[in-house]
Amino acid sequence: MPQSAGGTMGVELEAAEPTALLPRAELPSEPTELRPQKRKKGPAPKMLGNELCSVCGDKASGFHYNVLSCEGCKGFFRRSVIKGARYICHSGGHCPMDTYMRRKCQECRLRKCRQAGMREECVLSEEQIRLKKLKRQEEEQAQATSLPPRASSPPQVLPQLSPEQLGMIEKLVAAQQQCNRRSFSDRLRVTPWPMAPDPQSREARQQRFAHFTELAIISVQEIVDFAKQLPGFLQLSREDQIALLKTSAIEVAGKGQGMKGGPQWDYLWEGPPDIQLGEGINLPSQGFATCVQVMLLETSRRYNPGSESITFLKDFSYNREDFAKAGLQVEFINPIFEFSRAMNELQLNDAEFALLIAISIFSADRPNVQDQLQVERLQHTYVEALHAYVSIHHPHDQLMFPRMLMKLVSLRTLSSVHSEQVFALRLQDKKLPPLLSEIWDVNE
């Protein structure tokens, strides 16, 4: 059961909580199955060797871009996404796809890839590739600095924050504090954590689900409120504003929903005068998927390495076992806590967190973004501000800036891990926990 944020456990660990981030410290009393497990590279589900490609029916080589597929379809999808290719079918767009037709009709092949569940977000963008190269270069430079210098070099002039950058950072920090205060005021209206003598009773399980769902509603509303205060955000079209916060709903077993505004998203976007908590309101699944990366960043700020727990709204604190008792699987819990632990080791302050969140929001490669050039310009403004800020506050740590940017790449990977784990559970014919079914709109 959740423990008080500042003290000992206030309830037996009978319930668990929603999404958290990632600690890796080991507790002797912690059940073995809940201890962090490094995720191995390769497909999430175990393969028997006779699986077929979901696109063309050829022999599958692994789990690529969210789908079991062959090497040929994997490479075709990657090339098509990177080039932004547009193909034309000369047979009306209804070609049956097999190992022969895949070479004849590229349009139908690409459409079949998407119908099977391949996700463009899983393909590394040029920016992500650039960041990986930057990290390698920084590591090589760090090794070079360990060698005796050949000759003394003139001291480098550290960048300074311009008045515009300083004002922008102050505005971001103030906006975050304002949003946090507004969310904190809602804590008393959240459905209480169940204290029932039987933690597995239907009533207790429903109460835990409502508790976590309402915390998620508050978190998503906080993210939307913060985004609307980012300099430059409201100057974008409303469609691009929504597209920047919404990622496509995660597709499971070849079925998913596209990115649409919808009345439920409008409800969150417009900001109702009073969110009614404690009445079983379910946040739309797209709303969860929308802000998953920003929510992971926010969650990492609340990680306590001493108790290996994550605190929400200052009063609600949960460890791995709490999350598990709430219905979340270990495959989801451990990566979240691992990411939180890694972020905590960076010891970022409020300004650095706010800038990272802004950079994450202004990602021009989000689906359905129309004015990508303007979004890239806005993101570049925040990246430059972060670089100058880090150079001033961490003058002796040249790797701090690339490490922080690489965390954004880790966020993308973490989102893909979630999708792969859901797919793996479906392949194993395991029933998804109710919270995940709600988040990812999985119809069991």
URPE-V590714 format. One record per pair of residues at least 12 apart in sequence whose ideal C-beta (glycine too) atoms are under 7 Angstrom apart, sorted by the first residue. I is the first residue (numbers start at 0). J is the second residue. Records with the same first field share a line. If there is no record, write none. Layout:
BEGIN
I = J, J
END
This chain:
BEGIN
0 = 12, 13, 14, 192, 321
1 = 16, 192, 315, 316, 317, 321
2 = 308, 316
3 = 316
4 = 310, 313, 314, 316
10 = 192, 194
12 = 320, 321, 324
13 = 198, 324
14 = 192, 193, 198, 203, 207, 321, 324, 325
15 = 207, 317, 320, 321, 322, 323, 324, 325, 326, 327
16 = 211, 317, 321, 322, 325
17 = 211, 214, 215, 325, 434
18 = 294, 298, 335
19 = 298, 309, 317, 322, 332, 335, 336, 339
20 = 295, 298, 299, 302, 309, 335, 336, 338, 339, 342
21 = 333, 334, 335, 336, 337, 338, 339, 340, 341
22 = 302, 304, 307, 336, 339, 340
23 = 35, 337, 340
24 = 304, 307
26 = 307
29 = 319
32 = 329
33 = 319, 320, 323, 329, 332
35 = 333, 336, 337
36 = 333
38 = 334, 416
41 = 61
42 = 61, 62
43 = 62, 419, 420, 422, 423
44 = 62, 422, 423, 426, 427
50 = 67
52 = 67, 68, 69, 72
53 = 66, 67, 68, 115
54 = 68, 72, 96, 108, 111, 112, 115
55 = 69, 72, 96, 97, 98, 101
56 = 97, 98
57 = 69, 71, 98
62 = 419
64 = 76, 117, 118, 121, 122
65 = 116, 117, 118, 121, 250, 418, 419, 422
66 = 115, 116, 117
71 = 101
72 = 112
75 = 108
76 = 112, 117
77 = 122
79 = 109
80 = 119, 122
81 = 122
86 = 105, 106, 109
87 = 106
88 = 104, 106, 107
90 = 104
92 = 106, 107
94 = 107
96 = 108, 111
114 = 253
115 = 253
116 = 250, 253
118 = 250, 418
120 = 246, 411
121 = 415
124 = 364
127 = 408, 411
130 = 404, 405, 408
133 = 401
134 = 401, 405
137 = 397, 398, 401
141 = 397, 398
157 = 390, 391, 394
158 = 387, 390
159 = 387
160 = 387, 388, 391
164 = 384, 387
167 = 230, 384
168 = 350, 354, 384, 388
170 = 230
171 = 353, 354, 357
172 = 349, 350, 353
174 = 225, 228
175 = 225, 349, 353
178 = 221, 224, 225
181 = 224
182 = 217, 221, 312
183 = 312, 313
185 = 217, 276
186 = 312, 314
188 = 276, 277
189 = 210, 213, 214, 276, 277
190 = 206, 209, 210, 213, 277
192 = 210
193 = 206, 207
198 = 324
207 = 325
208 = 433, 434
209 = 279
211 = 325, 434
212 = 281, 282
213 = 276, 277
214 = 311, 315
215 = 282, 287
216 = 274, 280, 282
218 = 294, 297
219 = 267, 282, 286, 290
220 = 267, 274
222 = 290, 293, 294
223 = 244, 267, 268
224 = 270
226 = 244, 360
229 = 357, 360
231 = 377
235 = 370, 373
236 = 369, 370
238 = 369
239 = 368, 369, 370, 374
241 = 260, 264, 268
242 = 258, 365, 366, 367, 368
243 = 360, 361, 362, 365, 368, 374
244 = 289, 290, 360
245 = 258, 285, 289
246 = 288, 289, 291, 365, 366
247 = 366
248 = 284, 285, 288, 439, 440
249 = 288, 417, 418, 421, 439
251 = 421, 422, 425, 439, 441
252 = 422, 425
256 = 285, 440
258 = 366, 367
263 = 283, 286
264 = 283, 285, 286
267 = 286
281 = 437
284 = 437, 438, 439, 440
287 = 438
288 = 439
291 = 414
292 = 359, 410, 414
293 = 356, 359, 360
295 = 335, 338, 410, 413
296 = 352, 355, 356, 359, 410
298 = 339
299 = 338, 339, 342, 343
300 = 352
302 = 339, 340, 343
304 = 340, 343
306 = 318
309 = 339
319 = 332, 336
325 = 434
326 = 432, 433, 434
327 = 432, 434
328 = 432
330 = 420
331 = 417, 420
334 = 413, 416
338 = 409, 413
342 = 406
345 = 402, 403
350 = 388
351 = 388, 403
354 = 381, 384, 385, 388
355 = 403, 407
357 = 381
358 = 378, 381, 382, 385, 407
359 = 407, 410
361 = 374, 377, 378, 381
362 = 378
363 = 375, 378
386 = 400
389 = 403
421 = 435, 439
430 = 443
431 = 443
END
